[in-house]
C-alpha cells in the first residue's frame, strides 16, 4: 500500500491482482478496482507530484496508473525480476527503482532502463533513496543492506549485522539513519555516517516484515506475523544506546521502559497483511 503525498488517499494492492484507491478520511473506496496485473500485486508507490502510481507484481511487471482515472498511462514494463518486490520513486520524481530476483533496476520516469545494479547474493526485497537521490539503499535475503551510487550503480558500502533475511528499510527524515527489519526477530538502526549499527538490535518475539518511520522522525513502527505493531521512540533508543553499558544496551519490545516503546498494538484481523495497514494508520496520527 502507499499513501498519497497529501495524505488524503491510500492505494492498496491485492492478491486478486487488482488495485483499489481509498479516501482516508471517509474510509471509502474511490471508483472501481483497477485491473491489469496477471498475478498478485506486491508493491506500490506514489510519484512525489502525485500524478502517477507505480505498482509491482508477481507477474514481473511494473505498471503506472493515473490516480484520477485508474487507467494505465503507459505499456507495462517487463522487468528481469521474477517477482517485483519493491518500486520507489526518487524524491525528485524523475526516476524510479525496482527490485526482486537479479539486478536492482533504475528507470527513467518514462520507463527506460538507465542502470542495472548487481551485487547482492540473493533476492532483493526492499529499497529506499537518499534524500538527494544520489544513493540507493537495498535490503536482501542475503542478510545485508547495501548502499549504491545511483548514477552508475557502484557499491559504496555493505551493512552487516542481521543474521537472516532483511525484509524492510526506512530512512529517517533527516537522512542520518536507516532502519531495517529482519527475519532474525529484530529491527536495527544504522548510522549512515559510519555505516555501522547503532547499539544492539531492537528485539521482538517473531520475524519482522515491515518497518516505517513516522513523518516527524520521532518514532519507528515495526510489525510482523505476530499481528502486533511495536512503536519505538527513536530519540530515547539512541540516548539509551549512547549511555548504556555493554551489558545493558539491548532492548526488547515487551520489556523496554515506556519511554522507549509503547505496548504492542494487537491486530484483531488476525492476519499479518493487515498489520501493514495498521502501521500506516498509526503513522498518520
C-alpha positions in Angstrom: 0.0 0.0 0.0 1.1 3.6 -0.5 -0.2 6.9 0.8 -0.7 9.9 -1.4 1.7 12.9 -0.9 -1.1 15.0 0.6 -2.2 12.1 2.9 -5.8 12.1 1.7 -5.8 8.8 -0.2 -4.2 5.4 0.0 -3.8 2.8 -2.8 -3.7 -0.8 -1.9 -2.7 -3.8 -4.0 -4.2 -7.3 -3.6 -3.7 -11.0 -4.2 -6.7 -10.7 -6.5 -4.3 -8.8 -8.9 -6.2 -5.5 -8.6 -5.5 -2.1 -7.1 -8.0 -0.1 -5.0 -8.0 3.6 -4.1 -9.4 4.7 -0.8 -10.4 8.0 0.7 -8.6 8.0 4.1 -11.0 10.4 5.9 -14.2 8.7 4.8 -12.8 5.2 4.7 -14.5 4.6 1.4 -13.2 3.2 -1.9 -12.9 5.6 -4.8 -14.3 4.2 -8.0 -13.9 0.6 -9.1 -10.8 -1.6 -8.7 -8.0 -1.1 -11.2 -7.3 -4.2 -13.3 -4.2 -5.0 -15.3 -1.8 -7.3 -13.5 -1.9 -11.0 -14.1 -0.6 -12.0 -10.6 -0.8 -10.6 -7.0 0.4 -7.0 -6.5 3.3 -6.8 -4.1 4.3 -3.2 -4.0 3.1 0.4 -4.8 4.4 3.9 -4.7 3.1 7.4 -5.5 5.2 9.8 -7.5 6.1 12.9 -5.4 4.0 15.1 -7.7 1.0 12.7 -7.1 0.4 12.4 -10.9 1.0 8.7 -11.1 1.2 5.5 -9.1 3.6 2.6 -9.8 2.7 -1.0 -9.0 4.9 -4.1 -9.0 3.6 -7.6 -9.2 4.4 -11.3 -9.1 3.8 -11.2 -12.8 7.2 -9.5 -13.1 5.9 -6.2 -14.5 5.7 -2.6 -13.3 2.6 -0.7 -14.3 1.9 3.0 -13.9 -1.5 4.4 -13.3 -3.3 7.7 -13.4 -4.8 8.1 -9.9 -7.6 10.3 -11.3 -8.9 7.7 -13.8 -7.5 4.4 -12.6 -6.1 3.8 -16.1 -2.6 2.8 -17.1 -0.7 5.7 -18.5 1.9 3.6 -20.4 2.5 0.0 -21.5 3.7 -2.3 -18.7 7.4 -2.6 -18.0 8.6 -6.2 -18.3 11.4 -6.4 -15.7 14.1 -9.0 -15.2 12.7 -9.7 -11.7 10.7 -12.9 -11.4 8.6 -11.0 -8.8 8.8 -7.3 -8.3 9.3 -6.8 -4.5 9.6 -3.1 -4.4 9.2 0.0 -6.5 10.2 3.5 -5.3 10.2 6.9 -7.0 13.2 9.2 -6.4 12.5 12.2 -4.1 12.7 14.4 -7.2 10.3 12.1 -9.1 12.4 11.9 -12.3 13.3 8.2 -11.8 12.1 5.1 -10.0 13.8 1.9 -8.9 12.7 -1.7 -8.7 14.0 -4.9 -7.2 13.4 -8.7 -6.9 15.4 -11.5 -8.2 18.5 -10.4 -10.1 19.6 -6.8 -10.5 18.2 -3.6 -9.0 16.9 -1.6 -11.9 16.9 2.2 -12.2 14.3 3.5 -14.6 13.6 7.0 -16.1 10.2 8.5 -15.5 9.1 7.4 -19.0 10.1 3.8 -18.3 13.6 3.5 -19.9 16.2 1.3 -18.2 19.1 3.5 -17.1 21.2 1.3 -14.8 21.3 -2.3 -13.6 22.8 -2.7 -10.2 24.3 -6.1 -9.3 26.0 -7.2 -6.1 23.5 -9.0 -3.8 23.8 -12.7 -3.4 20.0 -13.3 -3.1 16.6 -11.8 -3.8 16.4 -8.0 -3.1 13.3 -7.3 -1.0 13.4 -3.6 -0.1 14.7 -0.3 -1.4 14.9 3.4 -0.5 16.5 6.5 -1.8 18.7 9.1 -0.1 17.1 12.5 0.2 19.2 13.9 -2.6 18.6 10.9 -4.9 22.3 10.3 -5.1 22.3 7.0 -3.4 20.1 3.9 -3.2 19.8 1.5 -0.2 18.7 -2.1 -0.6 17.9 -5.0 1.7 18.1 -8.6 0.7 17.7 -12.2 1.6 21.5 -12.4 1.7 21.1 -10.7 5.2 22.8 -7.5 4.1 21.9 -3.8 3.4 23.9 -2.2 0.7 24.5 1.4 -0.4 24.9 2.2 -4.1 25.7 5.2 -6.2 22.5 5.8 -8.2 24.1 7.3 -11.3 26.3 4.2 -12.1 25.4 1.5 -9.6 28.8 1.5 -7.9 28.6 -0.3 -4.5 29.7 2.1 -1.7 29.0 0.1 1.5 27.8 -3.2 2.8 26.0 -3.1 6.2 26.3 -6.4 8.0 24.7 -7.3 11.3 21.4 -9.1 10.6 21.5 -12.9 10.7 18.6 -13.6 8.4 16.6 -12.0 5.6 16.3 -8.2 5.5 12.6 -7.5 4.8 12.1 -3.8 5.0 14.0 -0.5 5.1 13.0 3.1 6.1 15.2 6.2 6.1 14.8 8.8 8.8 13.6 12.2 7.5 16.9 13.9 8.2 18.8 11.2 6.2 21.1 10.4 9.1 19.9 6.9 10.0 18.3 3.9 8.2 16.2 1.4 10.0 15.8 -2.2 8.9 13.5 -5.1 9.8 14.6 -8.7 9.5 13.5 -12.3 9.9 16.1 -12.6 12.8 13.3 -11.1 15.0 15.0 -7.7 15.1 14.9 -4.1 14.0 18.3 -2.3 13.7 19.2 1.3 13.5 22.2 2.2 11.3 24.3 5.4 11.3 24.9 6.3 7.7 27.9 8.4 8.6 29.7 5.3 9.8 27.7 2.6 8.1 27.5 0.7 11.4 24.6 -0.3 13.6 23.7 1.9 16.5 23.8 -0.2 19.6 22.2 -3.7 19.8 19.0 -4.7 17.9 15.5 -3.9 19.0 14.2 -7.4 19.7 10.8 -8.9 19.0 9.2 -12.2 19.6 8.8 -13.1 15.9 10.1 -12.3 12.4 9.8 -8.7 11.3 8.1 -8.0 7.9 7.7 -4.2 7.9 9.3 -1.1 9.4 8.3 2.6 8.9 9.4 5.9 10.3 6.8 8.5 11.4 6.9 11.7 9.2 8.3 13.7 12.1 11.2 11.2 12.6 10.4 10.6 16.2 9.0 7.0 16.1 9.8 3.7 14.5 6.9 1.3 13.9 7.6 -2.4 13.3 5.4 -5.3 12.5 5.4 -9.0 11.6 3.3 -12.2 11.6 2.6 -12.0 15.4 -0.1 -9.4 14.3 1.2 -6.7 16.6 2.7 -3.3 16.0 5.6 -2.1 18.1 6.3 1.6 18.3 9.8 2.8 19.4 10.9 6.2 20.4 14.0 6.8 18.2 15.5 9.6 20.3 15.1 7.6 23.5 16.6 4.5 21.9 19.6 6.4 20.7 20.1 8.1 24.1 19.9 4.7 25.8 22.4 3.2 23.4 24.9 6.1 23.8 24.7 6.0 27.6 24.4 2.3 28.2 27.0 -0.1 29.5 27.8 -3.0 27.2 25.6 -5.4 29.2 22.6 -3.1 29.4 22.2 -1.8 25.8 19.9 -4.5 24.4 16.2 -3.6 24.2 13.2 -5.9 23.8 9.8 -4.6 22.9 7.9 -6.3 25.7 10.4 -5.4 28.4 11.5 -2.0 27.4 10.8 1.1 29.5 7.6 3.0 28.5 9.7 5.9 27.1 11.4 3.6 24.7 8.4 1.6 23.4 4.6 1.6 23.8 2.7 -1.6 24.4 2.2 -3.7 21.3 -1.0 -2.9 19.4 -2.9 -6.1 18.6 -4.3 -6.7 15.1 -7.8 -8.0 15.5 -7.9 -9.1 11.9 -5.6 -12.0 12.7 -3.5 -11.8 9.6 -0.1 -10.3 9.1 -1.1 -8.5 5.9 -3.4 -6.2 7.9 -0.5 -5.1 10.1 0.9 -3.0 7.3 -2.4 -1.1 7.2 -2.3 -0.5 10.9 1.3 0.7 10.7 0.1 3.2 8.1 -2.8 4.3 10.3 -0.6 4.7 13.3 1.9 6.9 11.4 -0.7 9.4 10.3 -1.5 10.2 14.0 
